[in-house]
């Protein structure tokens, strides 16, 4: 077994562990239209807000509609996802073998997500991944600044008991890559999620330009990329 300096892997959740980004983005667009933004589109949110917290997206919706969102904006989006996930949520192919390989090597794993604590919880439950991240899931709700600030990644490293420089991050968004690099961590990009259909090459270049040390289209080779082997 080859030796690595990396002691912990921090995963983004949506689009990296679970192929949920399309479902999330569609729920946001549906709620935007309910708020009166008739021309809201999947591409608008995907291209500008991938990896953002719902608080930031809500501010965008209010700017687009010209009025405050009705109370419970985030809760309604999560309600749409709770209804969609039982039938439609899928893990990214190869996630379980990757997690098992990391466990066998004694590498700690955690999550740093822009989603809420609540959404992270039901996403992990529906995807069958909850036991892999017992007590090691961290949400943008738990820090003052979300991605692209490094706060969530630094919190995850602290929670895992590992120095930032000994962590690697798997991310599908430029904001996440920026946050990981700013935190002093190795960042590896991933463009295998279904939400990136038709734009994988361009998005891969964007992740690379943002600071990803490698960008993969599937989880084949992800272990080696994360562990810098």
FENFEN-V61144 format. One record per helix or strand of 2 or more residues. SS is the DSSP state (hx for helix, st for strand). FROM is the first residue (numbers start at 0). LEN is the number of residues. If there is no record, write none. Layout:
# FENFEN-V61144
ss:SS from:FROM len:LEN
ss:SS from:FROM len:LEN
This chain:
# FENFEN-V61144
ss:st from:7 len:4
ss:hx from:20 len:14
ss:hx from:41 len:8
ss:hx from:53 len:12
ss:hx from:72 len:16
ss:hx from:94 len:10
ss:st from:107 len:6
ss:hx from:116 len:11
ss:hx from:129 len:4
ss:st from:136 len:3
ss:hx from:139 len:3
ss:hx from:150 len:10
ss:hx from:163 len:3
ss:st from:166 len:5
ss:hx from:173 len:9
ss:st from:185 len:5
ss:hx from:193 len:3
ss:hx from:199 len:11
ss:st from:213 len:3
ss:hx from:221 len:6
